[in-house]
Amino acid sequence: MSVVLTISSGAFFILELGTLWLTLKDTLESFELIRNEFPDLKTVTLVSDPAHLWRSQLMAQNLGFQTQVSGTNSGPGSELSNSYFVREVASTLRYEFKRHFSSQWSLLRSIVL
């Protein structure tokens, strides 16, 4: 996924999240790093496959970014399969549960896993 960061002066630059921070675990951790590094940043443009954009936009907005999205037309995830859709919905539910009920997350994991 790519994120286009627009600075208040009108300048912008593109971060390729998949290659820039190889040690980060996931999209949320990437957004948190961007928020910490650029606390005055207001708007980001997310470029990813259409199914992943839904969750990515939700995460970015929850961290206070105004978002614009641009879905890709080719590459992995550009054609929505049932399994990819289920993966994104499950990942979104996991993200929302952890966000709202973080104290119960370890209990849920012990029951489910």
Secondary structure by P-SEA (a helix, b strand, c coil): cbbbbbccccccccccccccccccccaaaaaaaaaaacccccbbbbbccccaaaaaaaaaaaacccbbbbbbcccccccccaaaaaaaaaaaaaaaaaaccccaaaaaaaaac
